[in-house]
């Protein structure tokens, strides 16, 4: 997937460890974005770590720009009964200081590439978002995700064909 990445970005994913999980927990979204999460918090990484603990096989990774932690991703790849695979991106989180700078799009492109390399090309990748989160809708539409008509509670489900 061609990202059109700017020369100034040097993004990478890093494992969460005993040395960096406090830094991850301290990252925050803007106060008006807390309603984008069903648990209504400006610090969604606490919930990501808890959910990943409960849902074995889930992955939470820190997103870094050079040596600076700027956010996190939370996803899982599932084996379906028919032998195919399906990936679910539970959460993309960028700290409020790094939003609006192209990091979200580049992070998603890197994540999609990572999932495809882990699980193979013949899988479907899905996620959901709150209907009022227009920034998320625009990001996911721009990456080729398509609404399926399905919902999880009040969230819209989209799939990358």
C-alpha positions in Angstrom: 0.0 0.0 0.0 1.6 3.3 -1.0 1.5 5.6 2.0 2.8 8.8 0.5 4.7 9.1 3.8 6.4 12.4 4.5 10.2 12.4 4.8 10.0 13.5 8.5 8.1 10.4 9.8 10.0 7.4 11.1 7.2 5.3 12.5 7.6 1.9 14.1 5.8 -0.5 16.3 7.3 -1.6 19.6 6.3 -4.3 22.1 4.8 -3.1 25.5 7.2 -4.0 28.3 7.7 -3.5 32.0 9.9 -0.5 31.0 7.4 1.3 28.8 3.8 0.5 29.9 3.6 3.5 32.2 4.5 5.8 29.3 1.8 4.1 27.2 -0.9 4.5 30.0 0.0 8.2 30.2 -0.9 9.0 26.6 -4.2 10.8 26.2 -6.7 11.7 23.5 -8.4 15.1 23.4 -11.1 15.5 26.1 -13.8 15.8 23.4 -12.7 12.4 22.0 -13.4 10.3 25.1 -16.9 9.6 23.7 -15.3 7.8 20.8 -14.7 4.9 23.2 -17.5 2.8 24.7 -15.8 3.2 28.1 -15.7 7.0 27.9 -12.1 7.7 28.8 -9.3 10.0 27.6 -6.8 7.3 28.4 -7.9 4.3 26.3 -4.6 2.4 26.6 -5.4 1.2 30.1 -8.5 -0.6 28.6 -6.5 -1.9 25.7 -4.0 -3.6 28.0 -6.8 -5.0 30.1 -8.7 -6.3 27.1 -5.6 -7.8 25.6 -4.9 -9.6 28.9 -8.4 -11.1 28.9 -8.6 -11.8 25.1 -5.5 -14.0 24.6 -3.8 -13.6 21.3 -4.6 -9.9 21.1 -1.7 -7.6 20.4 -1.2 -4.1 21.8 1.8 -2.4 20.4 3.2 1.1 21.0 3.5 3.4 18.0 6.8 5.4 17.9 8.0 8.3 15.8 11.7 7.8 16.1 12.2 7.3 19.9 9.0 9.1 20.9 5.9 7.0 21.9 2.9 8.7 20.2 0.2 6.1 20.4 -0.9 2.5 20.3 -2.6 -0.1 18.2 -4.7 -3.1 19.4 -5.6 -5.9 17.1 -6.2 -9.6 16.8 -6.1 -12.2 13.9 -8.6 -15.1 14.1 -8.7 -18.4 12.4 -12.1 -19.0 10.9 -13.8 -22.5 10.6 -13.4 -22.4 6.8 -9.6 -22.1 7.2 -9.5 -18.4 6.3 -8.4 -15.7 8.6 -10.0 -12.5 9.8 -8.3 -9.6 11.6 -10.0 -7.2 13.9 -8.5 -3.8 14.7 -9.9 -2.9 18.1 -8.2 0.4 18.6 -5.9 3.0 17.0 -4.9 5.6 19.6 -2.8 8.6 19.0 -1.9 11.0 21.8 -3.6 14.4 21.3 -0.2 16.0 20.7 0.4 13.9 17.6 -3.0 14.1 15.9 -3.6 15.9 12.7 -0.1 15.3 11.4 -0.6 12.2 9.2 0.5 9.7 11.8 -2.9 8.0 11.9 -3.0 7.2 8.2 0.6 6.0 8.2 0.1 3.9 11.3 -3.0 2.2 9.7 -1.1 1.5 6.5 1.8 0.0 8.5 -0.7 -2.0 10.6 -2.6 -3.4 7.5 0.8 -4.4 6.0 1.8 -6.1 9.3 -1.4 -8.0 9.5 -1.2 -9.2 5.9 2.4 -10.3 6.5 1.4 -12.2 9.7 -1.8 -13.8 8.4 -1.5 -13.8 4.6 -3.3 -11.8 1.9 -6.5 -13.8 1.9 -8.1 -12.4 5.0 -10.5 -9.7 5.7 -9.7 -6.8 8.1 -12.4 -5.1 10.0 -12.9 -2.4 12.6 -15.6 -0.3 14.1 -16.1 3.4 15.0 -18.6 5.7 16.6 -20.9 7.4 13.9 -20.0 10.9 15.2 -16.3 10.3 14.8 -16.0 11.9 11.3 -12.2 11.9 11.4 -12.2 8.1 11.8 -14.8 7.7 9.1 -12.7 9.8 6.7 -9.5 8.0 7.6 -11.0 4.5 7.1 -12.9 5.5 3.9 -9.7 6.9 2.5 -7.9 3.6 3.2 -10.6 1.6 1.3 -12.7 0.3 4.2 -16.3 -0.2 3.3 -19.4 -0.2 5.6 -21.1 -3.6 5.8 -24.4 -2.4 7.3 -23.4 -4.3 10.5 -23.2 -2.6 13.9 -21.6 -3.4 17.3 -23.9 -1.6 19.7 -23.9 1.9 18.2 -20.6 1.5 16.3 -20.4 1.2 12.5 -18.5 -1.9 11.3 -16.3 -1.5 8.2 -14.2 -4.0 6.3 -11.2 -3.8 4.1 -12.1 -5.9 1.1 
